[in-house]
Amino acid sequence: MDATLSHELTPYFRDFANFQSTAALENSSLYLDLKPQIDAVLKGYEYGVYAPTCEPKENYRAVAWNIERGRHFKGVLEILGQHPEISQSDIFLITEADLGMARSSNRNVARELCQQLGLNYYFVPSYINLSKGCGHEAEYDGDNKLGIHGNAIFSRYPLKNFRTANLPNGKDKMRGNEKRIGHQRAVICDVELGKQTLTLACAHLDAHSSQFHRRLQLEQVINTLDETNTQQPTLIGGDWNTCTYNSSRAVHAIIGFWVRVLHGIDDMIRYHYPHPERFWEKDLFDMLKIKGFDYQNPNDIGAGTLIYDINDYEQEKNLKEWVPKWCFPFIEWSLRNHNGRLEFKLDWFAARRLNTFNPKVIDDVVIDDKRSSDHAAIITDFQL
């Protein structure tokens, strides 16, 4: 029997959105009256079984991909099902999947993808969104039917032992234009690969957070894994937002920008944004090593996974919602030697007791001249 998510909270979204902080919301009589429904969503999950029986293999492939809400559903479907390298994957660690959001045509993105692709899936909500989203997403027609957003694991093989890791927020999600109830939840389960079992974790770390907070969130994922099984082969993947910045508040990011200008912005673009593990996010990667995880073999080190383009309307719209307009001439100036573009390495795998090889960043995620996501996908092959 498949598990499904639903609720009757949508009529209250506008009232919820009137609150200016999570504390004020959670102390309100409205919230307390509806808390059982809210908890049922934010502590719930979905799963579906759509994959035919597959025989075990010597080598397997995993992909981790931030599908940007599933807004470009047709493109995501085609990439997952037909791309010559991504479609050969056995495990899919998917960040940013919507359920009942106007920006993604009110689809159940994870379920619909897996139904059409013939995959098993496990979806975990992170947020109940009280608005259509951030920046340009407010321009979409229609209203949210459920307003659920989360992360998922897809697989050609049976999934079991469903669990989650609750990650503390990097900022108050009720402050700002994009108001949300909840926090990031990492998706954790086991996959049966013949007679062998692999533990999987899909984690999306907060974008608006400090380097310390991102390390803290990923450590929470590992601590949750270690509560159940420390000996089993494990693969973690997802969008870790290792942008090198303290982006918990705009003022911190602005100060950080000028620190990088003094450091040498060309040097940052060439040697640090694609290599957050070298210095700016080193504590996170050192923590992985201490916990016994390998991040070097599963990843194409130095290959960026998100391109920021000063001329991209959607990226500019999103950033202007958060950073003052006076900053943009300085950003444009800093990119003058790089055609207005730079690459960040935000998406990663980490493996423990697992032989990984052939890592690659897949950036050709374009269908009908449109990118299916703002993120590249990453793949790695592995043996148990």
N, C-alpha and C positions, 0 to 999 in steps of 0.2 A: 504494500500500500504506500503510495506516495504521500509525503507530508506537504501541506500547502500553508501559505501565509495570507491572512486577510484581516481587516479591522473595519470599524465603523467610526473612526476618529476624524475623518476628513472634514465634516461640518464644523469642527472646533479649531481647525488650523489657523484661521484668522484671529480668533481669540487668543490662542497660544502665542501667536507672533507679536501680540501687543506687549509681551513681557520683554524686558531689556537685559535680563540675566537668567541663567539657569537656576540660581538660588531663588529668585523671585518667582519663577515659574513653578518650581517644585514645592514652594510653600503655599501656593494658591489652592483654594478649595476646588477650583475647576480641575487642576492637575490631580489632586488627591482623589477626587471622584472617579477620574478616568485612568488612574494608575494601573489597575489590573489589566486593562486593555493595552496600555502602553507597554507594560512589562511583557505581556504575551507576545508582542511583536519583537521587542528588542532583546528578548531572551529566547526567541524562537528560531526556526530554521526551516528550509525546504530541502527535500531531496527527491530525486526521480531516477528511475531505472529504465533506460532506453537503449542501452548498448547490447548488441548480440554477444554471445559467448566468444571470448578470444583466447587463443592458446598462449601460454607463456613463451617468451623469447629470450635470446641471449642478451640482446641489447635493446634498451628502451630509449624513448626521447621524451623530454619534458619541455614545455613552453611556459613562460610567464609573460603575461601581457595585460597592461592597463588598457581596457577597451573604451575608455573615455565615455562612461555611462552606458554604452551601447547606443549612442545617438545615431551613429551611421550603421544601423543594424545590417542592412544588405551587404555592405562592405565587410563588416566583421564576419558575417556568415560565410561569405565567399573566401575570405582569407583563411579562416579556420578549416574550411572544407576542401579548398582547392589549391592553396599555395603549395608549391612543390616541396618545401621544407617543413612549414608549420603543420600542414595537414598530415604529416607522417608521425605526429606526436601521439603519445599514449596518455600523457598527463598534461592537463591544462590548468595553470594557476592564474585565475582571472581576478583582476582588481577593477573596481568601479563598474558594477552592474546594477542597473535600475530595475525596480518593480513598481509599475504604476506611476511613472513620472512623465509629465507632458513633454519634456525635452527628448525623450526616447519613445514617443508615440504611445505612452502608457502601456508599453509591453512588459511582460515578465521576461526580461532579457535572457537570464540564465536558462530558464525552462524552455523558451522557444528555440534558443540556439541548440540545446541538447536534443530536443525532440526532432529537429530537422537534421542534425548531424549524427544521431544515433549514439549518444553518449550518456553515461550516468553523471549525475551532478549532485552537489551539496552546496546550498546557498545560505549565507548568514547575513542578516541585516545589521548594519552599523547605525543608520540614522533613520528617523522619520523626518523628512524634509517639509518645512512649513511654507516654503516658497518654491518657485520653479527652478532655482539654482543660482549660480553666481554669474555676474557679468552678462554676456550675450545670451545666456540661457533664459533670462527673463523675457526675451523677445519671442519665445516660442508660443504658438497659439494653444488655446485650451488650458485646462487646469489639471493638477495632479489628481489621480483617482485614489492612490494609496500613499504616494510620496515616500516609498521605501528605497533605500540605497544601501548596497553592501558589496560583498566579495564572494567568490565561489571557487570550487574545485570541480573540474570536469575530468572524466576518465573513461577509457575503453574497458577498464577492468572493474570488478566489484569494489565498492567503497563501504567502509564499516567504521564502527567506533567513533561516531561523530562527537566533536567537542569544539570548544572555542577558547581563545585567550582574550580577555577584556583589557583594552589598552587605554591608559589614562589620557584625557584630552590635553592637547598642547595649548588650547585657548578655550574660552567660554564660547560654545557654539551658538548661544543665543544673543551674542553681540555681533553687530554688523548686519549687512543686508541679507546674507544667506543664513537664515535661522534654522537650526536643527536640534532635535532631541536625540540624545544618544552619544555614542563614542565608537571609535574603531574597534572591531572585533576580528581577530585573526581566525581564519578557517582552518581547522585541524581535523584530520581523519587518517585512517589507514586504508591502503589499497592492497588488494590481494593479487599478486602477480604469480599465478600458479600456486605453488606450495610456499612461496616466500611472501613476506609482508613488508611493505615500505610505509613509513609514516610521512605524511605530507602536511605542510603548513603554508598557507597563503596569507601574506601580511601586507597591508597598506599602511605605512606610517604617515603620521600627520604632516601635511604640507606646511601649515602655519605652526611651526614648532622650532625649538632650538636644537643644536647638534646633540646636546646632553639629553634632551627629551626623546629624540629619535633613538638614541642608544638605549635609553630606559625602556621604550616601547618594545624594541626588538628583544631585549633581555627578558621582558615579561613573556614574550612568545616562547623563548627557550625554556624559561622556568616552568611554564605550563607543560611543555613537552616532557620535561624531566620529572614531573610529578607522576607520570604514567609509565614511561619506558625510556630508560637511558641507553639501552643496549641495541635497540632496533635501528636499522638504517633509516636515515631521515633526510628529507629534502625540504628546505624552506625557499620560497621565492616570492617575488612581488615588487611593488613600487615602494621603495624605501625613502624616496624624496631626499636623497643625499645631495642636496644642491650646494652644500658648503656654507650656507648662510644660517644665522639665527633669524628665522622668519616668523617668530612667535608674535611680533608686532612690527608694524611698518617702520617705526623709528629705529628698531634694531637692524632691520634689513638695510635701511638707508645708511646708517653708520657703517655697517659691514661693506656696503658698496664702496664707500670712500676709503675704507681700509684696503680694499682690493685695488683701487686706483693707485694708492700710494705704493702698494706691493708691486704693481705693474700689471695693468689689465690684460695686455697681450700675453704676458706670462701666465696669468690665471686661465685665459681661454685655451691656451695650448697645453698647459701642464697640470692644472689643478681642477678645473671644472670636469674634465673627463677622468680625473684621478682623485676623487674625494678621499680615497683610502690613504693617500700619501700624507696628508696633514690635517685638513679642515674637519674631516669626519673620522680621523684615525682611531679615536676611542671606541667607536662602534665596531670597527673591523678588528681591533685588538681584543675586544670582548668576545667576538666570534671565535677567534683563535683560542682564547682561554677556555671557552666552552667546548672546544674540540671540533669546531666547524671549519671547513675549508671553503674559502670564497674565491681562491685564485684559479683553481682548475675548472670550476663550473662556469666561469664568466670570461667573456672576451674583454680583458682588462684594457681600459683606455678608449673603448668604443662607446660613444655617447648614445643615449637612448631617448632623449628629448631635445628637439631643436627649438630655441627661442628665436623668433624672427620679429624684429621691430616693425615690420610692415604687415604682419599678420593681424587682421582686424579682431579676430576672436581673442587672441592672446593679449592684444593691447586693451581691449574692453575689460577683460578679466583683471588685468593688472591695475587699470585705472580705478577700479572699485576699491582697491586696497592701498595703492601708493599715490601720493599727491601728484597732480598733473605737472607741477614744476620740475619733477624729477626726470621727465621723459627726454627733454633736450640733452641732459647729461648722459642718460642711457644711450641715446643715439650717438652722441659724441664718443662714448667709450667703445662703440662697435664700428667706428668709421673705417677701421682697417680690416674688417671682417664681413663686409657686405651686409651689415646690420644683423648678423646671426651669430649664435654661439650654441654649443652643445653641452648639455648636462648629462651625467651618468646617474640615473635615478633608480634603475631597475636591476635587481640582483638575484642570484641564487646563492645558497650556502648549503653544503652537504656534510653529513657526518656518517662515517662507516659506509661510504658509498663511493664507488669508482666512477668519476665523471670525466667526460672527454668531449672534444669537438664543440666547444661553446661558440656561439655566434649571435651577433645582433642582427635582426632582420628588420631593415628599415623600409623595404619596398612593400608597404601595406596600403598601396594606392589602388583603388577600383574606380573606373570611370572618371579618371583625373582628379579624384578626391581622396584625401587620406581617410582611412577608416578609423584612425585614432591619432591623437597628438603624440603618442608614445610609439617607439619601435617595440617589437617583440624580441624576447631573448629565448634562445634554445640551448639545451645541453643534452647530450646523450649520456647514458649511465648503464652500469651493470651492478647487480646485487652481489 
